[in-house]
Amino acid sequence: MDVWEPVLVLLGLVTGGLLLVRGVGLWLAADREPLEAGPFSGGPSPGEHAFSRFHVRWYPITMIFLAFDMEMLFMYPWVRVVSEKGPGAVAEMFLFLGILFAGVVYARREGAFRWT
């Protein structure tokens, strides 16, 4: 039984901690009534529910935004090391930008930027 005492103590502490966190969460939780709030900062009243569906035309724009967002994510560390790596790093970045530009040209050709 001496071998299992630390395991049982740890199990008791974990169970007690989980019950404590759950109890504090229930104690601090807000009421489960719908929030009746007006428009933020004096704006107009919302025309539709916040969880309503978006039109399908927004999804290609979102994908293009994410592609360029990832481009920026890769360019920040590149800026830090480009002076150490030399002209090869510049060529690689222009290759990367060229591939992204080819994606934009393809998206434009397929009509991803048209709203109607």
C-alpha positions in Angstrom: 0.0 0.0 0.0 3.0 2.3 0.5 3.6 2.4 -3.2 0.0 3.6 -4.1 -0.2 6.3 -1.4 1.4 9.1 -3.6 -0.8 8.1 -6.5 -4.0 8.2 -4.4 -2.9 11.6 -2.9 -2.2 13.0 -6.3 -5.6 11.7 -7.6 -7.3 13.2 -4.6 -5.6 16.6 -5.2 -6.5 16.6 -8.9 -10.1 15.7 -8.2 -10.4 18.3 -5.6 -8.8 20.9 -7.8 -11.1 20.1 -10.7 -14.1 20.3 -8.4 -12.9 23.6 -7.0 -12.3 25.1 -10.5 -15.8 23.9 -11.6 -17.4 25.3 -8.5 -15.7 28.7 -9.0 -16.8 28.7 -12.7 -20.4 28.0 -11.8 -20.3 30.7 -9.1 -18.9 33.3 -11.4 -20.9 32.3 -14.5 -23.3 34.9 -15.9 -27.0 34.2 -16.1 -28.2 32.1 -19.0 -30.6 34.7 -20.3 -30.3 36.2 -23.8 -28.4 39.4 -23.8 -30.5 42.4 -24.7 -28.0 45.0 -25.8 -28.2 47.8 -28.2 -25.8 48.6 -31.0 -22.2 49.2 -30.1 -21.0 52.8 -30.1 -24.2 54.3 -31.5 -24.3 52.2 -34.7 -27.4 51.1 -36.5 -29.4 48.2 -35.2 -28.3 44.8 -36.7 -30.3 43.7 -39.6 -29.7 40.0 -39.0 -28.6 37.6 -36.3 -24.9 37.4 -35.5 -24.8 33.6 -36.3 -26.4 34.0 -39.7 -24.8 32.6 -42.8 -22.6 34.7 -45.0 -23.0 34.9 -48.8 -20.7 32.4 -50.7 -19.0 35.3 -52.4 -17.1 36.1 -49.2 -15.3 32.8 -49.1 -12.9 33.3 -52.0 -12.0 36.8 -50.7 -11.3 35.2 -47.3 -9.0 32.6 -48.9 -7.1 35.2 -50.8 -6.7 37.3 -47.6 -5.4 34.2 -45.7 -2.9 33.5 -48.5 -1.5 37.0 -48.3 -1.6 36.9 -44.5 0.5 33.8 -44.6 2.8 35.6 -47.0 3.4 38.3 -44.4 3.9 35.7 -41.8 6.8 34.2 -43.8 8.2 37.6 -44.8 8.8 38.9 -41.2 11.5 36.3 -40.3 12.9 36.6 -43.8 13.6 40.3 -43.3 15.6 39.5 -40.2 18.0 37.0 -41.9 18.1 38.3 -45.5 21.3 40.3 -44.8 23.1 37.2 -43.5 21.9 34.9 -46.3 22.6 37.2 -49.2 21.2 37.3 -52.8 20.0 33.7 -52.6 17.4 34.6 -50.0 16.2 37.5 -52.2 15.8 35.2 -55.1 13.8 32.7 -53.0 11.5 35.4 -51.7 10.8 36.6 -55.2 10.1 33.0 -56.3 7.7 32.7 -53.3 6.0 36.0 -54.3 5.8 34.9 -57.9 3.9 31.7 -56.9 1.5 33.8 -54.8 1.0 36.3 -57.7 0.3 33.4 -60.0 -2.4 32.3 -57.6 -3.9 35.8 -57.7 -3.9 35.8 -61.5 -5.6 32.4 -61.5 -8.2 33.7 -59.0 -8.9 36.7 -61.1 -9.2 34.6 -64.2 -11.7 32.3 -62.5 -13.7 35.3 -61.3 -13.0 35.2 -57.6 -12.9 39.0 -57.5 -16.3 39.5 -59.1 -19.1 40.4 -56.8 -22.1 39.5 -59.0 
